[in-house]
Amino acid sequence: MKRLRLWLKELSLTQQLIAIVVLVIGIFAVFSSLFMVPSVQTFTETEMYHMLHYTHQCTAYYLEEDQETVPYQDDRTSGIIQGIYDLDTGQLTSFGTAEFEEQSLATIAAQAAQATTEISDYTVTIPAEKHFAEDVVILFCQSRISDHEVLVSCIPSAYEQQFRGLLLNDVVNNNTFVVMILFVLLLLWVASLIHPLNQIRTYITRIKNEENAELNVNRRDEIGQVADALVDMQAELKKQNQEKQEMIQNISHDLKTPIATIKSYCESIKDGIYPYGTLEKSIDVIYEHASRLEKKVQSLISLNKMGYLLDVTPEGDHLNMNEVIDHVLLSLKVIRPEISFDCDLQPDVYFHGEEDPWRTVVENLVDNSLRYAEHTIWIRLKPEELIIGNDGRPIDPGTMDKMFRPYEKGSDGQFGLGLSIVHKVVTTYGYKVEAANLAKGVQFRIYREHSRHEKRQKEKKNRPAEAGRKD
C-alpha cells in the first residue's frame, strides 16, 4: 500500500485519474465475475421457472374445463413444450407441433410416476455428443391432473442463456456507459484543476525570476483562496522590499551626515584649523555627532533585536510596570527639567512580558513626549492599560496610520525607529497600541483586549478574592 501511494504521488493528475478509472474498471470486472454473473444466473433461472409455472398452471386450468380449449403451444415463440403423460399406457402426447426430446423420455416417465397435484421441478441434461455442440439443460415441471394423467411442461436452457446474455449485456453496457460519462466528467474536472495550478506555477516562477507577473484565477474554492493568498503575499513582499529599500536609503543618509561632519572636523583640526572657533568647541561638535551616530546604531540594533522578539514569558502577568516606569523617569527627567510629569499610577499593576523590552517601550514613548511637550507629560497606569501623553502639537493625520512603521518620522523626529520598536514589543506580548490627537496634545495608549473565554476565566479568579473581602 505504501509503494502504491508513493507511485501515485509521482504521477500527474491526469495519470492519477486514468489509474483510478482503470482500477475502478478492474474492481467492476472482478465484482461482475464473482458476484454479478452468479446472481444474474440465479435470477434468470428463477424467472424461467416462474414463466414455466405460470404457463403450466394456465394449461392445467384449461384442461380442467375442456381439453379442446387448451391454447396451441409453439416453441418457436414461447419456447415452452407441454404434453400429457399417461401413466397407464406410458404415452407422452404433446400439444401443438413441438415434440419432447427422446433423450428425456425415460426421465419424464420416471418422474411422472412420482407426480402429485402440486407442481414439482426437475432438470434433464442431454449430452453434447449426441445432437448438440454442447450439453443442453432442459427445465421441467409436472403435476398430476387426474388419476392416470400427468401434465408435463419444459423449456430448454437455451432460452435461459439467451435471456441471461441479454440481461448481462444490458447491465455491462449501461455500467460501461456510466463509467465513460464519469471518466469524461472527471477528466474535465481534473482539467479545470490543472489549468489554474499551471497558472500558479507560472506565476511563482516569474516572481522567482523577478519578472512582472499577474495571476487571475476566478475561483472561490481552495485553489482560488491559494491564488488570492499568493497575490496578497506578493503585494506584501513588494511592499516590504520597497520599505527595506527606503530604510536602507534613510540609514545611509542618516549615517552619512554625522560621519562626514566628524571626518571633516578631524581633518581641519589636524591641519590646525578649528571650524567652530576653538578646539574645545570643535571637539564638542565632533562629540555631538558621534553621540548621535551612537544613538542611531543603538536604535538599529534594538530594532533588529525586537524583530526576533518572541513571547517566551510564562503565561500570566508577572512584570511590575510601576517599577519599570519609575526607572525610566529617573533617567529621563533630567533631559528637560522644565517639563513637569503628571503621573497617576495605580499600585501593583502587572503586565505580561519581560522587563527589557517593556522598558524600551516606555523609554521611547517618554523620549518622544519630551521632544514635543510644551509644559506637561502625563502618564496613566491601570490594569491592562498604559497611557503616555503630552501637551505638544497634534500629529499630522496623514502620518497617523503609518507612524508605527520603520523610518516614518514626525515633524521633529530623529530616526523614525522608536515607535516601530514600540509596536513590535506591544504586539508580541498580545497588547495593542494606538495614537490619538486630543484637544490639547497627543497621547499613546497601550491596552489589551480579552476574548470572552479569557474574561470568564478572569471573573472566576476574581470571585474568591471578592468573597474574602466581604467576609
TACORVEN-V864092 format. One record per pair of residues at least 12 apart in sequence whose C-alpha atoms are under 10 Angstrom apart, sorted by the first residue. I is the first residue (numbers start at 1). J is the second residue. D is the distance in Angstrom with one decimal. If there is no record, write none. Layout:
BEGIN
I J D
I J D
END
This chain:
BEGIN
8 20 9.7
12 194 9.4
13 187 9.4
13 190 6.7
13 191 8.7
13 193 8.8
13 194 7.5
14 186 9.4
14 187 7.2
14 190 6.7
14 191 7.9
14 194 8.6
16 190 9.8
17 183 8.2
17 186 7.4
17 187 7.3
17 190 7.8
18 183 8.3
18 186 9.6
18 187 8.7
20 183 9.5
21 179 8.1
21 180 9.2
21 182 8.9
21 183 6.8
21 186 9.4
24 179 8.7
25 175 9.8
25 176 8.7
25 179 8.1
28 172 9.6
28 175 9.1
28 176 9.7
29 172 9.5
32 168 9.5
32 171 9.9
32 172 8.8
36 168 8.7
36 171 9.5
37 164 9.0
37 165 10.0
37 168 7.6
40 163 9.8
40 164 6.7
40 165 9.4
40 167 7.8
40 168 7.4
40 171 10.0
41 160 8.6
41 161 8.5
41 163 9.6
41 164 6.6
41 165 9.5
41 167 9.8
41 168 9.5
42 164 9.6
43 160 10.0
43 164 8.6
44 159 9.7
44 160 6.2
44 161 8.2
44 162 9.7
44 163 7.0
44 164 6.0
44 165 9.8
44 167 8.8
45 139 9.0
45 157 8.6
45 160 6.6
45 161 9.1
45 163 9.5
45 164 8.7
46 160 9.7
47 160 8.7
47 163 9.7
48 139 8.3
48 155 8.1
48 156 9.8
48 157 8.7
48 159 8.4
48 160 6.5
48 163 9.1
49 121 8.4
49 139 7.6
49 140 8.5
49 141 8.2
49 154 9.4
49 155 9.0
49 160 9.8
51 78 9.8
51 80 9.2
51 155 9.7
52 78 9.9
52 79 9.7
52 80 7.2
52 81 9.6
52 82 9.9
52 121 9.9
52 139 8.5
52 140 8.2
52 141 7.4
52 153 7.0
52 154 7.1
52 155 7.3
53 119 7.7
53 120 9.4
53 121 9.3
53 140 9.5
53 141 7.2
53 142 9.0
53 153 8.4
53 154 9.7
55 73 9.9
55 78 9.7
55 80 8.2
55 81 10.0
55 82 9.1
55 153 8.2
56 80 9.4
56 81 9.9
56 82 7.9
56 119 8.6
56 141 7.8
56 142 7.9
56 143 8.6
56 151 7.8
56 152 7.8
56 153 6.2
56 154 9.1
57 119 8.7
57 142 9.9
57 143 9.2
57 151 9.7
57 153 9.9
58 70 8.8
58 71 9.3
59 71 7.6
59 72 10.0
59 73 9.9
59 82 8.6
59 83 9.7
59 151 8.5
59 153 9.4
60 143 8.6
60 144 9.3
60 145 7.0
60 150 9.9
60 151 7.3
60 152 9.9
61 145 9.5
63 145 8.1
63 151 9.4
64 145 7.8
64 146 9.4
70 95 8.3
70 96 9.8
71 95 8.5
71 96 8.7
72 95 6.7
72 96 5.5
72 97 8.7
73 94 9.2
73 95 6.3
73 96 5.3
73 97 7.7
73 98 7.7
74 95 8.6
74 96 6.3
74 97 6.7
74 98 6.5
75 96 8.9
75 97 8.3
75 98 6.2
75 99 9.2
75 154 10.0
75 155 8.4
75 156 9.6
76 97 10.0
76 98 8.7
78 155 8.8
78 159 9.3
79 98 9.3
79 154 8.5
79 155 5.8
79 156 7.3
79 157 9.7
79 158 9.2
79 159 7.1
80 98 8.8
80 139 9.7
80 140 9.7
80 153 6.8
80 154 5.7
80 155 4.7
80 156 7.8
80 159 9.5
81 94 7.4
81 95 7.4
81 96 8.4
81 97 9.1
81 98 6.2
81 99 7.1
81 100 7.1
81 140 9.5
81 152 8.3
81 153 5.7
81 154 5.3
81 155 6.3
81 156 8.9
82 94 5.8
82 95 5.8
82 96 8.4
82 98 8.3
82 99 8.5
82 100 8.3
82 140 9.6
82 141 9.7
82 142 9.6
82 151 7.4
82 152 5.6
82 153 4.3
82 154 6.5
82 155 8.9
83 95 5.4
83 96 8.9
83 98 9.5
83 99 8.7
83 100 8.5
83 142 9.8
83 150 8.4
83 151 6.0
83 152 5.4
83 153 6.6
83 154 9.1
84 112 9.9
84 142 9.5
84 143 9.9
84 144 9.5
84 145 9.1
84 148 9.9
84 149 6.4
84 150 5.6
84 151 4.7
84 152 6.0
84 153 8.8
85 105 10.0
85 108 8.3
85 109 7.7
85 112 7.3
85 113 9.7
85 142 9.7
85 144 9.4
85 148 8.3
85 149 5.7
85 150 5.1
85 151 6.4
85 152 7.0
86 109 9.2
86 112 8.9
86 113 9.9
86 146 9.7
86 147 9.5
86 148 5.8
86 149 4.8
86 150 6.6
86 151 9.1
87 109 8.1
87 112 7.4
87 113 7.0
87 147 8.5
87 148 5.1
87 149 6.0
87 150 7.5
88 147 9.6
88 148 6.2
88 149 8.3
89 148 9.1
89 149 9.9
90 105 9.8
90 109 7.2
90 112 9.7
90 148 9.9
90 149 9.8
91 105 9.8
91 109 9.0
91 149 9.9
92 105 8.2
92 108 8.9
92 109 8.7
92 149 9.7
92 150 9.3
92 151 9.5
92 152 8.9
93 151 9.8
93 152 9.7
94 151 9.9
94 152 9.0
94 153 9.6
100 152 10.0
100 153 9.6
100 154 8.4
100 155 9.9
101 126 8.9
101 138 9.5
102 126 9.8
103 124 8.7
103 125 8.8
103 126 6.7
103 127 9.1
103 130 9.4
103 131 9.9
104 123 9.4
104 124 6.4
104 125 8.1
104 126 7.6
104 138 8.7
104 140 10.0
105 124 9.8
107 122 9.4
107 123 9.1
107 124 7.3
108 122 9.4
108 123 9.7
108 124 8.8
108 140 8.7
108 141 9.8
108 142 9.1
108 150 10.0
108 152 8.1
109 150 9.9
111 140 9.9
111 141 9.7
111 142 8.4
111 150 9.9
111 152 9.9
112 141 10.0
112 142 7.4
112 143 8.2
112 144 8.2
112 148 9.9
112 149 8.7
112 150 6.4
112 151 8.7
112 152 8.3
113 144 9.6
113 148 9.6
113 149 9.9
113 150 8.7
114 142 9.8
114 143 9.4
114 144 9.2
114 150 9.8
115 141 9.7
115 142 6.7
115 143 5.7
115 144 5.7
115 145 9.5
115 149 9.5
115 150 7.0
115 151 9.2
115 152 9.8
116 142 8.2
116 143 5.6
116 144 5.1
116 145 8.5
116 146 9.6
116 147 9.7
116 150 8.5
117 142 8.7
117 143 5.1
117 144 4.7
117 145 6.6
117 146 8.5
117 147 9.9
117 150 8.9
117 151 9.8
118 141 9.9
118 142 8.1
118 143 5.6
118 144 7.4
118 145 9.6
119 141 6.4
119 142 5.4
119 143 4.8
119 144 8.2
119 151 9.4
119 152 9.6
120 140 8.3
120 141 5.4
120 142 5.5
120 143 6.6
120 144 9.9
120 152 9.9
121 139 7.5
121 140 5.6
121 141 4.3
121 142 6.7
121 143 9.3
121 152 10.0
121 153 9.6
121 154 9.6
122 138 8.6
122 139 6.4
122 140 5.2
122 141 6.3
122 142 8.7
122 154 9.5
123 137 6.7
123 138 5.5
123 139 4.7
123 140 5.6
123 141 8.5
123 154 8.9
123 155 9.8
123 156 9.6
123 157 9.6
124 136 8.2
124 137 5.7
124 138 5.2
124 139 6.8
124 140 7.6
124 154 9.7
124 156 9.4
125 137 4.5
125 138 6.4
125 139 9.0
125 156 9.8
125 157 9.7
126 138 8.0
135 157 9.9
136 156 7.2
136 157 6.7
136 158 7.5
137 155 9.0
137 156 6.2
137 157 5.3
137 158 7.9
137 160 9.8
138 154 6.6
138 155 5.8
138 156 4.3
138 157 5.4
138 158 8.4
138 159 9.8
138 160 9.8
139 153 8.4
139 154 5.4
139 155 5.4
139 156 6.2
139 157 6.7
139 160 9.5
140 152 7.1
140 153 5.7
140 154 4.3
140 155 6.8
140 156 8.8
141 153 5.4
141 154 6.4
141 155 9.3
142 154 8.7
193 223 8.0
195 217 9.4
196 215 9.2
196 216 8.7
196 217 6.3
196 218 8.9
196 219 8.9
196 223 7.5
196 224 8.4
196 227 8.5
197 217 9.3
197 223 7.7
197 224 9.8
197 226 9.9
197 227 8.9
199 214 9.3
199 215 6.9
199 216 8.2
199 217 7.9
199 227 9.1
200 214 9.6
200 215 7.0
200 216 9.1
200 217 8.5
200 223 9.2
200 224 10.0
200 226 8.9
200 227 6.7
200 230 8.4
200 231 9.8
202 214 9.5
202 215 8.9
203 215 6.3
203 216 9.8
203 227 9.5
203 230 9.0
203 231 9.3
204 230 8.5
204 231 9.9
204 234 9.4
207 234 8.1
213 231 9.7
213 234 9.7
214 231 8.2
215 227 7.3
215 228 8.5
215 230 8.7
215 231 7.0
216 228 8.8
216 231 9.2
243 405 8.9
243 406 8.1
243 407 8.8
244 406 9.1
244 407 9.9
246 406 9.6
246 407 8.2
247 406 7.3
247 407 6.3
247 408 9.4
247 416 9.7
248 407 9.7
250 407 7.3
250 415 8.6
250 416 9.5
251 296 8.8
251 297 9.6
251 300 9.0
251 407 8.7
251 415 8.5
254 292 9.6
254 293 8.3
254 296 8.2
254 414 9.3
254 415 7.8
255 289 9.9
255 292 9.3
255 293 6.7
255 294 9.9
255 296 7.9
255 297 8.9
256 293 9.5
257 289 8.7
257 293 9.3
258 285 9.8
258 286 8.4
258 288 8.9
258 289 5.1
258 290 6.9
258 291 9.4
258 292 7.5
258 293 6.5
259 286 9.4
259 289 7.7
259 290 8.0
259 293 7.9
260 289 9.7
261 285 8.6
261 286 7.3
261 289 7.4
261 290 9.4
262 282 9.7
262 283 9.2
262 285 8.1
262 286 5.3
262 287 8.4
262 288 9.4
262 289 6.8
262 290 7.4
263 286 8.8
264 286 9.6
265 282 7.1
265 283 8.1
265 285 8.4
265 286 7.0
266 282 9.0
266 283 8.6
266 286 8.0
268 282 9.6
269 282 8.2
269 283 8.9
292 414 9.4
295 414 10.0
295 415 9.4
296 414 8.8
296 415 7.1
296 417 9.0
299 415 8.2
299 416 9.5
299 417 6.6
299 418 7.4
299 421 8.8
300 415 9.4
300 417 7.6
300 418 9.7
300 421 9.7
302 357 9.3
302 360 8.7
302 417 9.0
302 418 9.2
302 421 7.5
303 406 8.6
303 417 7.1
303 418 8.3
303 420 7.7
303 421 5.7
303 422 9.5
303 424 8.7
303 425 10.0
304 421 9.1
305 357 9.7
305 421 9.4
306 357 7.9
306 420 9.5
306 421 6.6
306 422 9.2
306 423 9.8
306 424 6.6
306 425 6.8
306 428 9.2
307 420 10.0
307 421 8.4
307 424 7.2
307 425 8.9
307 428 9.8
308 424 9.6
308 428 10.0
309 357 8.8
309 424 8.1
309 425 7.4
309 428 7.2
309 429 9.5
310 353 9.8
310 425 9.0
310 428 6.6
310 429 8.2
311 352 9.3
311 353 7.1
311 354 8.7
311 425 9.3
311 427 9.8
311 428 6.2
311 429 6.0
311 430 8.8
312 353 8.2
312 354 8.8
312 428 10.0
312 429 9.3
313 352 7.5
313 353 5.7
313 354 6.8
313 429 8.8
314 352 8.6
314 353 8.3
314 354 9.8
315 352 7.8
315 353 9.0
316 350 9.2
316 351 8.2
316 352 6.1
316 353 8.7
317 349 8.9
317 350 5.4
317 351 4.8
317 352 4.2
317 353 7.3
317 354 9.9
317 383 10.0
317 384 9.6
318 349 9.2
318 350 5.7
318 351 6.2
318 352 6.0
318 353 7.4
318 354 8.5
318 355 9.8
319 348 9.6
319 349 8.2
319 350 5.1
319 351 5.2
319 352 6.1
319 353 6.5
319 354 6.7
319 355 6.7
319 358 9.0
320 347 9.2
320 348 6.5
320 349 5.9
320 350 4.6
320 351 6.6
320 352 9.1
320 353 9.9
320 354 9.9
320 355 8.5
321 345 9.3
321 346 9.9
321 347 9.2
321 348 7.8
321 349 5.9
321 350 5.7
321 351 6.4
321 352 9.5
321 355 8.6
321 358 8.4
321 359 8.9
321 362 9.7
321 381 8.2
321 382 9.5
321 383 9.7
321 386 9.1
322 345 7.0
322 346 8.1
322 347 7.0
322 348 6.8
322 349 6.6
322 350 8.0
322 351 9.9
322 381 8.0
322 382 9.7
323 347 9.9
323 348 9.2
323 349 9.5
323 350 9.9
323 355 9.6
323 359 9.7
324 355 7.2
324 356 9.0
324 358 7.6
324 359 5.9
324 360 9.6
324 362 7.9
324 363 9.5
325 343 9.8
325 345 9.2
325 358 9.4
325 359 7.5
325 362 6.8
325 363 8.5
325 366 9.6
325 379 9.0
325 381 9.4
327 359 8.4
327 362 9.9
327 363 9.5
328 359 7.0
328 360 8.9
328 361 10.0
328 362 7.0
328 363 6.0
328 364 9.7
328 366 8.2
328 367 9.7
329 341 8.9
329 362 9.1
329 363 8.3
329 366 8.1
329 367 9.9
331 363 9.2
332 363 7.9
332 366 7.8
332 367 7.4
332 370 8.7
333 366 9.3
333 367 9.6
333 370 8.8
335 367 9.0
335 370 8.0
335 371 9.7
336 370 7.1
336 371 9.0
336 373 9.8
336 375 10.0
338 374 9.2
338 375 7.3
338 376 9.0
339 370 7.8
339 373 7.5
339 374 7.3
339 375 5.1
339 376 5.5
339 377 7.1
339 390 9.9
340 373 9.6
340 374 9.6
340 375 6.4
340 376 4.9
340 377 6.3
340 378 8.4
341 375 8.9
341 376 5.9
341 377 5.0
341 378 5.7
341 379 7.6
341 390 9.3
342 376 7.0
342 377 6.1
342 378 4.5
342 379 6.3
342 380 8.5
342 388 9.9
342 389 9.8
342 390 9.7
343 377 8.3
343 378 5.7
343 379 4.8
343 380 6.1
343 381 8.3
343 388 9.3
344 378 7.9
344 379 6.2
344 380 4.9
344 381 6.4
344 382 8.7
344 387 9.8
345 379 7.4
345 380 5.7
345 381 4.6
345 382 6.6
345 383 9.9
345 386 9.1
346 380 8.2
346 381 5.9
346 382 5.4
346 383 8.0
347 381 8.7
347 382 8.1
347 383 9.5
348 381 9.9
348 382 8.9
348 383 8.8
349 381 7.5
349 382 6.2
349 383 5.6
349 384 8.2
349 385 9.3
349 386 9.9
350 381 10.0
350 382 8.9
350 383 6.9
350 384 8.1
351 382 9.9
351 383 7.8
351 384 7.0
351 385 8.9
351 386 9.8
351 429 9.1
351 431 9.6
351 447 10.0
351 448 9.7
352 384 9.3
352 426 9.9
352 429 6.5
352 430 8.3
352 431 9.0
353 425 9.0
353 426 9.2
353 428 8.9
353 429 6.0
353 430 9.2
354 425 9.9
354 429 9.1
357 421 8.9
357 422 8.6
357 424 9.6
357 425 6.3
357 426 8.9
357 429 9.9
358 422 8.4
358 425 7.2
358 426 8.1
358 429 9.6
360 418 8.8
360 421 8.1
360 422 7.6
360 425 8.8
361 418 8.1
361 419 8.2
361 420 9.8
361 421 7.2
361 422 5.0
361 423 8.5
361 424 9.4
361 425 7.2
361 426 8.0
362 386 9.4
362 387 10.0
362 388 8.4
362 422 8.2
363 418 9.1
363 422 9.5
364 417 9.2
364 418 5.5
364 419 7.1
364 420 9.9
364 421 8.3
364 422 7.2
365 387 9.6
365 388 6.9
365 389 8.5
365 418 7.8
365 419 7.5
365 422 7.9
365 443 9.5
365 444 7.7
366 378 9.5
366 379 9.0
366 388 7.1
366 389 8.3
366 390 9.1
367 418 9.0
368 388 9.8
368 389 9.4
368 390 9.3
368 410 9.9
368 412 9.5
368 413 8.2
368 414 9.5
368 418 8.1
368 419 8.7
369 388 7.9
369 389 6.6
369 390 5.7
369 391 8.6
369 392 7.9
369 441 9.9
369 442 8.6
369 443 8.7
369 444 9.6
370 389 9.8
370 390 8.0
370 392 9.2
371 390 9.7
371 392 8.7
371 412 7.6
371 413 8.3
371 414 9.6
372 389 10.0
372 390 7.3
372 391 7.8
372 392 5.0
372 393 7.0
372 394 9.3
372 411 9.6
372 412 7.9
372 413 9.4
372 441 9.1
372 442 9.2
373 389 8.6
373 390 5.2
373 391 5.3
373 392 4.4
373 393 7.9
373 441 8.1
373 442 9.1
374 390 7.7
374 391 6.0
374 392 5.5
374 393 8.5
374 441 9.2
375 390 8.1
375 391 6.7
375 392 8.1
376 389 8.6
376 390 5.8
376 391 6.0
376 392 8.5
376 441 9.5
377 389 5.7
377 390 4.4
377 391 6.8
377 392 9.1
377 441 9.5
377 442 9.8
377 443 9.4
378 390 6.2
378 391 8.7
378 443 8.7
379 443 9.3
379 444 9.7
379 445 10.0
380 445 9.3
381 446 9.7
382 447 9.7
383 447 8.8
383 448 9.3
384 431 8.5
384 446 8.0
384 447 5.4
384 448 5.5
384 449 8.1
384 450 9.6
385 431 9.1
385 432 9.6
385 433 9.8
385 445 7.2
385 446 5.6
385 447 4.3
385 448 6.9
385 449 9.7
386 433 9.4
386 444 8.2
386 445 5.9
386 446 5.1
386 447 6.5
386 448 9.7
387 433 9.6
387 434 9.8
387 435 9.8
387 443 6.7
387 444 5.7
387 445 4.5
387 446 6.3
387 447 8.6
388 435 9.8
388 442 8.6
388 443 5.6
388 444 5.4
388 445 6.7
388 446 8.7
389 435 9.3
389 436 9.3
389 437 9.6
389 438 9.4
389 441 7.1
389 442 5.4
389 443 3.7
389 444 6.0
389 445 8.4
390 438 9.6
390 440 8.4
390 441 5.4
390 442 5.6
390 443 6.4
390 444 9.2
391 438 8.7
391 439 9.2
391 440 5.6
391 441 3.8
391 442 6.4
391 443 8.7
392 437 9.9
392 438 9.9
392 440 7.3
392 441 4.8
392 442 6.6
392 443 9.7
393 437 8.7
393 438 9.4
393 439 9.8
393 440 7.5
393 441 5.7
393 442 7.2
394 436 8.5
394 437 5.5
394 438 7.4
394 439 8.7
394 440 7.8
394 441 5.8
394 442 5.8
394 443 9.4
395 410 7.7
395 411 8.6
395 435 8.7
395 436 8.0
395 437 6.5
395 438 9.7
395 441 8.8
395 442 7.2
395 443 9.8
396 410 8.1
396 411 8.6
396 437 9.1
397 436 9.6
397 437 8.9
400 434 9.2
400 435 7.4
400 436 8.3
400 437 9.4
401 434 9.4
401 435 9.1
402 420 9.6
403 416 8.3
403 417 9.6
403 418 9.9
403 419 7.0
403 420 7.7
403 423 9.8
403 434 9.9
403 435 9.0
404 416 8.5
404 417 8.3
404 418 8.4
404 419 5.1
404 420 4.5
404 421 8.1
404 422 7.8
404 423 6.2
404 424 8.8
404 433 9.3
404 434 9.2
404 435 9.6
405 417 7.8
405 418 9.5
405 419 7.4
405 420 5.2
405 421 8.9
405 423 8.4
405 424 9.7
406 418 8.2
406 419 7.8
406 420 5.3
406 421 8.2
406 423 10.0
407 419 9.2
407 420 8.1
408 420 8.5
419 433 9.8
422 446 9.7
423 446 9.6
426 446 7.6
426 447 8.8
426 448 9.4
427 446 9.8
427 448 9.6
429 448 9.4
430 447 9.1
430 448 6.8
430 449 8.6
430 450 9.6
431 446 6.7
431 447 5.6
431 448 4.6
431 449 7.4
431 450 9.7
432 445 8.1
432 446 5.6
432 447 5.4
432 448 6.0
432 449 8.1
433 445 5.6
433 446 4.5
433 447 6.6
433 448 8.9
434 446 6.8
434 447 8.8
END
